[in-house]
Amino acid sequence: MSTTLPSSSPDTMRAYVILLDPDGRRMLTHELNGWLPAFDVPPVFYPEVEDLVRNVRKECGLDIAILRCLEAGDANEGKPRLYSAICTSENVESSPGFKWTGLDEPNFDRSDTAALRNITQLEVERLSSSALVDSPVPWDSPTGWHQAALNWLEANLPPSHEGKPWQASQIRSWSISSVWRVTSAGTPRLYFKASPRYFASEVAVTLDVADRFPNISPSIVAAQPENGWMLMQDLGDVTLSTVDTAEMWHDTMKTIAMVQHGYVGKFREMERMGIERRTTEAVVEMLVNWTDDPAGVEVRTVGEENEAALSRLGPDVSKTESIEGKLKELGIPPTLEHGDLDATNVFIRNGSPVLMDWSDACVSHPFFTPLTPAQARRHTEFVDTYLREWTNYAPLENLRRGFQFAKPLAALESAFHYHRNIVPYLPYPYPDFMTLERYIPALLNMAAEALEYVPDDE
């Protein structure tokens, strides 16, 4: 699922930064009044931190890495954002007008930071604690992760970068990924991506798919699966969402099916990669459990929305059980399922689709993958292109019915995945938690809507 801000938002908003020195013992403040430094940033989705990182470098002369977004703010209401960050520069001497102070010295008296006082103090206490937990998101704390990652990156730069100055700038940071752009004069751009521990299989899956299908995969320069690190060649800025032509959609549908056929029967290999196996039977069983006791489903910020969605689904439990059985009767084998193949995760390289971001990959029903992009759900000709790749199992007309059966099951599986594998590991009550927990009732409602289009006699 994707999140965007309203197009009517103002051009900029303020972002305050709790910026620690590399040792995590001091923080940067304004020299005269002790205020936190603040920067103008565009009101894009808060994990997109490229402009903030650039503005800190420009105004303070320091390279930084974002630890957490603590407050997403609201550009329309004039509410500022708040991030914590760590300095990654070798030379920590800042530009004139700023100074390094103890973690107990920031000044929060300024009116537009008053609302952030409590959350800032809590974060300063967390960052200054001698007992920082071993987080599943290792880049959210000043524990040496960033320097280790940068050292690994430098050691694994390709020969084209040898002996040349280079710079790594963080462009995205939240609890599900940390992405950096690596630049050096006269050389192609590289990208470094780190995955959290609850996406531990992403690197292994990406490497395996790239080995089997190099033409539709990113070019991996180096990888360290145990840390969730990948260094990749630049794929450019063109994605399926920007091209959005019928020809490219048809090619993408064929590519998805080709990869999935390549993993049919490869259960042992996928198990070695650490990929979770999710069955359609388990989806129905979980739906039964949740609808039996909607109030008992553990959520923290979307209780009413979740119960309302489950109330919609309750009357259709038997229908869901029926269509799960009918989908299984088609005989389509479980295989590699991408889990989040949004159109922005399909890059276009030399006129061909490249599949990215296997963080949510699992072993499940293959039809769940092309159900993620809205365009594929809406346009039957794209669906047919995909389904024709499976006609060795059943006639096209039967596959079309099966695809309709798969829609609610795919949404339910994603909701249960977020609830079980992602949301419990997110920092509460911060924006990542608030954003991603909302996906659960949203996906349940998608399932309820999809069930409305399944005839009762099914």
Beta strands, then each sheet from edge to edge (+ up, - down):
strand 1: 13-20
strand 2: 26-30
strand 3: 38-41
strand 4: 64-71
strand 5: 81-87
strand 6: 98-102
strand 7: 166-174
strand 8: 177-184
strand 9: 190-194
strand 10: 220-224
strand 11: 229-233
strand 12: 276-277
strand 13: 335-337
strand 14: 346-349
strand 15: 352-355
strand 16: 362-364
sheet 1: 3+ 1- 5- 4+
sheet 2: 2+ 6-
sheet 3: 7+ 8- 9+ 11- 10+
sheet 4: 12+ 16+ 13-
sheet 5: 14+ 15-
end
